[in-house]
Amino acid sequence: MILYDQYLKILAEKEQDLKNNQHCSFLTVYFATNNYHKNRLKQELRSFILTGLKNEQKAPPKVGKIIIDKIEETIDGLKSPPRGLSFFAKFDPQEQVGKKKKIVTEENFIFIPLEKTPQKELLIGSRFDLDQLVWLSDKGIDGLVFQINQKEANLYVFDDRKLFLITRQENPFTQGEEKHYLEQFSPVNFRGIFHGTGDDDVIRREREENKLFLKKLQSFVKDNANLTEPFDYLVINWSTRFIRLNTNFARDLSAFFPKTSLVLIDKNITDPKQLEKLVIEKTDQEKTKTINQQLKEAQEEFDRYREEWQSILTAANQNRIQKLFIKPVIKKRGYVTLNNQIYNYPVQGSRLVNNIAPWLIHQVLTANGQIIILDQKVKNNTLEAAALLRY
């Protein structure tokens, strides 16, 4: 797991070194890897950076080559590219070519791999652009998906509307269909007549096998703490045969994740793409239902409900927001102070950021508030943000 907060602290310290930053520029690059192989990734980044620097016209020609060389060296050192890359470089644009002093030193070039897919972006300014990094530091996975049948279970992470296989666990307790058949039917004479000898015993044995398998899955999840980071949905897809023999399965498994919404898919599915499509459909339905209900309840609390940006930001600075409703993609310019106070107007010691939303989210989460992401299916499409206050 990437410790984004530690990187944010390092980058903020480099920004706040005012004595050595009088003439410095700060380069920020975010880039989605799109499953490119390394050579293709380096080509795409080279083109993107050179074009961006040319448009920015705030960096000496040598900076582009220095940055690209450092980036390509970084990519060559990766075992496999993550879903996103981010690069941060601090340099003095007044440095002349040919001087012994390096324009971009090792300590002023920072690479951060990203677990989420970022928006492609290149900026040069008097500060790093940390908007996306702040957002990523507070965004967990969307859910865990268990696909379970009699013989095995597949465990997926559901994130960015895609499934990523974590592990495949075989059921070591099943005795196999052939043995069940032989136990259920046995010849009683030489005329080929068969007599049932224990259908209930077979079903009972299957149920016991599945209970043991469930305990094995629970132990696996418990032993892998990184799987239990906060997420919204626990999705269980099970075969019809499995659910028929395990009526308490969902309850037992969901006890491990008490703060998530349980979504059940009772279909025999073997194709991952079909499962992914159904998971998206079911979680979208659950999300829309939940958001509409929570927003309605918040709006009924007239004395604690706010929609004006100034009121929302003031409440966030005072740690008063209990629930923040906010759209995932908005561009709301604002100002951030060194101690992370946020405003929609300039105040002394503040700096302009292109999008105030990630900083608002960070402030709310720091105060143990809840973030509810609005989407296009919410009835009030004109609403960018709203807040339910604690008092």
ABEGO torsion letter per residue (X at the ends): XBBAAAAAAAAAAAAABAAAAAABBBBBBBBBAGGBBAAAAAAAAAAAAAAAAAAAGABBAAAAAAAAAAAAAAAAABABBBABBBBBBBBBAABBBGBABBABBAAABBBBBBABBBBBBBBBBABBBAAAAAAAAABBBABBBBBBBAABBBBBBBBGGBBBBABBBBBAABAEAAAAAAAABBBABAAGBBBBAGAAAAAAAAAAAAAAAAAAAAAAAAABAAAABBBABBBBBBBAAAAAABAAAAAAAAAABAABBBBBBBBBBABAAAAAAAAAAAAAAAAAAAAAAAAAAAAABAAABBABAAAAAAAAAAGABABBBBBABBBBBBBBBAAGBBBABBBBGBBBBABAAAAAAAAAAAAGBBBBBBBAABABAABABBBBBAX
